[in-house]
């Protein structure tokens, strides 16, 4: 009788826990899985009058058109190179800031700095684009006024010269997003056993050695998980960063065009749903293959740090 009551309690508790999953599962089903049926558009010559299901099949023509132009190379190169730079620089900066926050002794200052570095992450990319424009405007931008009045240099036409935009976009991305990752790493750092630092200090280890032999090894699982999650979306780009911040300038296209902006322009400017869907499908397949490859590599090196 007692065992039956225990089993009933366990089942009730389990059902309560599973019921908490329902909203999240419903969201994933509606937002992520049901729309996957639309992949067939990439293999069709879409006709608005006939709709998705009645439009004629065209096989791989949309993909051939994509890969026979220079567009495929440019958008893949930009998306991949930018994201690799964002991951590497963002991780280094976020870990460094997390360690610095942990070294602060004032709780008030810690809370203040956490708030300051997190604010950019919460700002809309539309607002960020106006902030960047305030710095880079050719007529009244802060940087051009600085160049003219302080350094006696000529004004720079920032929105017509693509060579500077890889650095601008990288700087904007780091400024906006490193705070969120820093908070996650900081939460891991404060969870490290303080006895390890005390023992290291007694043995004469400097702060740098404590960071190198205690903090970073303890941070490694968190770093691996966050990097793996970011690598899963390495073929996706922040649409607002690459479309709104450069103000959709055609002269910057070689430096700012990514797979996401290409798909958007294919839909709005060329009205080519089939080719846009082919680019999106190409993006999803590359991301899927990459995350499986990287996870297998991590699993080979450290099984416990792999996602699955």
C-alpha positions, 0 to 999 in steps of 0.5 A: 500500500505504501509503495503504491502511494509512493508511486502515485506521488511520483507519477503526479510529480512527473506529470506536473513537471511534464506539464511545464514543458507544454508551452515550450514544446508548443512554441517549438512545434508551431514556430520551428517544426510546422514551418519546415514544410515550406522547404519544398518552395526551394524546389518549386517555381513559385506561382502566387496564383497557384500557391505552394502546393500547386506551383510546378516543381523545378528541381534544383534550378533555384540552387543552380541559379544561386551557385552559378552567380557570385552571390553564393560565394560572397554571402557565404564568405561574409556570413562565415567570416563575420561569425567566426570573428564574433565568436572568437573576439566575443568569447575572449572579451566576455571571459576577460570582463567576467574575470575582471568583475570577479576581482572587484571587491565592491558589491555596488560597483559590481552591480553597476558594471553588470548593468552598464555592460548589459544595457547595449544588449537590451537596446533595439538594433534600430536604435543602435543603427541611429547611434552608429549613424550619429557617429558616422554621418558624413555631414554632422557625425561625431567622428567626422567632426573629430577628424576635421576639427581636432586632427585637421583631416578630411571627412570620411564617407563611411557609408560609401567605403566598404573596406572599413565596414568589417571593423565597424560591424565587428565593433558594433556586434561586440559592444552590443552582445558581449555583456550578455555572455559576460554575465553568464561567464561571471555566474560560472566564475562566482560558483568556483570554490574559493578554497581553490584560490586560497590554497593557490594564494598560500602556495604563492600563486599570483593572480595571473597563475590563479586565472590560468590554472583555476579560473579558465579550466573551471570556465572551460565547460561553459565556454565549450557549450556557449561556443557550440551553440554559437557555431550552430548558428554560424551560417545565420547572421544578425539581420539588423546588424547587417541590414539596418546598421549600414542603412542598406547601402548598395555601395557596401553590399560586398562587405555587408551582404550575408545569407539572411540579408540576401534572402530578404532582398530576394523576397522584397526586391526580386520577388523571387521566393524560390531562390530565397528559399533555396538560400535559406535551405542552404543556410540550414543544411550548412549549420546542421552539418557544422554543429554535428561535426564540431560536436563530434570533435568535442565529444572525441576530445572531452565527452562530458563537454559535448552537447549530445 
